Amino acid sequence: MAAQAFLMVAPFLRPPGGVGSTPPLPYWLYSVVGIAILVAAVIYWLVWVKVLPAIGRYRLVPEHEKLADGTAVIVYQKVKTTQSKDVKVFSGTIWQNGCVF
């Protein structure tokens, strides 16, 4: 656990001499860009899977299909929800029209 914590902190530690391997860029820039890309991906997923279906009143339903060469793929279909008061409980979380409350 300590090694994993060190690996998360190490890219932000100042290198000897205070200058990284790319002098015009700060040594911490690569780590910040990587974290920003991961955060952007999570935000994209939240918008695509949670927010847009709640606003558009539809569900994304996965359908398993096989391509001509036998490759299995999952295609998501939009299915309109007709009931505006559709409330379900899944493992303690209340869902209404795809939104978590």
C-alpha positions as CSV (number, residue, x, y, z in Angstrom):
1,M,0.0,0.0,0.0
2,A,2.9,2.4,0.8
3,A,4.5,1.6,-2.5
4,Q,1.3,2.4,-4.4
5,A,1.0,5.7,-2.5
6,F,4.6,6.6,-3.3
7,L,4.0,5.8,-7.0
8,M,1.0,8.3,-7.0
9,V,3.0,11.0,-5.3
10,A,6.4,10.5,-6.9
11,P,5.7,12.3,-10.2
12,F,5.0,15.5,-8.3
13,L,8.2,15.4,-6.2
14,R,10.8,17.9,-7.4
15,P,13.7,16.2,-9.2
16,P,17.3,16.8,-8.1
17,G,18.4,20.3,-9.3
18,G,14.7,21.3,-9.6
19,V,14.6,20.8,-13.4
20,G,13.1,17.8,-15.1
21,S,14.2,16.1,-18.3
22,T,12.4,18.6,-20.5
23,P,13.6,22.0,-19.3
24,P,11.1,24.3,-21.0
25,L,8.2,22.3,-19.4
26,P,7.6,21.9,-15.7
27,Y,8.4,18.4,-14.3
28,W,4.9,17.9,-13.0
29,L,3.1,18.7,-16.3
30,Y,2.9,15.1,-17.6
31,S,1.2,13.9,-14.4
32,V,-1.3,16.8,-14.5
33,V,-2.1,16.2,-18.2
34,G,-2.7,12.5,-17.5
35,I,-5.0,13.2,-14.5
36,A,-6.9,15.7,-16.6
37,I,-7.4,13.2,-19.4
38,L,-8.8,10.6,-16.9
39,V,-11.1,13.2,-15.3
40,A,-12.4,14.3,-18.8
41,A,-13.1,10.6,-19.6
42,V,-15.1,10.2,-16.4
43,I,-17.1,13.4,-17.1
44,Y,-17.8,12.2,-20.7
45,W,-19.0,8.8,-19.4
46,L,-21.3,10.5,-16.8
47,V,-22.8,12.8,-19.4
48,W,-23.3,9.9,-22.0
49,V,-24.6,7.3,-19.6
50,K,-26.4,9.2,-16.8
51,V,-27.2,12.8,-17.7
52,L,-28.3,12.6,-21.3
53,P,-30.7,9.6,-20.8
54,A,-32.2,11.4,-17.8
55,I,-32.8,14.6,-19.8
56,G,-34.0,12.8,-22.9
57,R,-36.1,10.3,-21.0
58,Y,-34.6,7.2,-22.5
59,R,-32.5,4.2,-21.4
60,L,-29.4,2.8,-23.0
61,V,-30.1,-0.9,-23.5
62,P,-27.1,-3.1,-24.4
63,E,-27.7,-5.6,-27.2
64,H,-25.1,-8.4,-27.9
65,E,-24.5,-8.9,-31.6
66,K,-22.0,-10.9,-33.7
67,L,-20.3,-9.5,-36.7
68,A,-19.8,-11.4,-39.9
69,D,-16.4,-12.6,-38.8
70,G,-17.7,-13.9,-35.5
71,T,-16.5,-11.0,-33.3
72,A,-19.0,-10.3,-30.5
73,V,-19.9,-6.6,-29.9
74,I,-22.3,-4.7,-27.7
75,V,-24.5,-2.1,-29.4
76,Y,-26.4,0.3,-27.2
77,Q,-29.9,1.2,-28.3
78,K,-31.9,4.1,-27.0
79,V,-35.3,3.0,-25.6
80,K,-37.8,5.7,-24.7
81,T,-39.2,5.6,-21.3
82,T,-43.0,6.2,-21.4
83,Q,-43.6,6.4,-17.6
84,S,-42.5,9.7,-16.0
85,K,-43.1,8.3,-12.5
86,D,-41.0,5.2,-13.0
87,V,-39.2,4.7,-9.7
88,K,-37.1,1.6,-9.1
89,V,-34.8,0.6,-6.2
90,F,-31.5,-1.2,-7.0
91,S,-29.3,-2.2,-4.0
92,G,-30.4,0.8,-1.9
93,T,-30.2,3.4,-4.7
94,I,-33.4,5.0,-5.9
95,W,-33.5,5.5,-9.7
96,Q,-36.1,7.7,-11.4
97,N,-35.9,8.0,-15.2
98,G,-32.2,7.0,-15.1
99,C,-31.2,9.6,-12.5
100,V,-29.8,8.6,-9.2
101,F,-31.4,10.2,-6.2
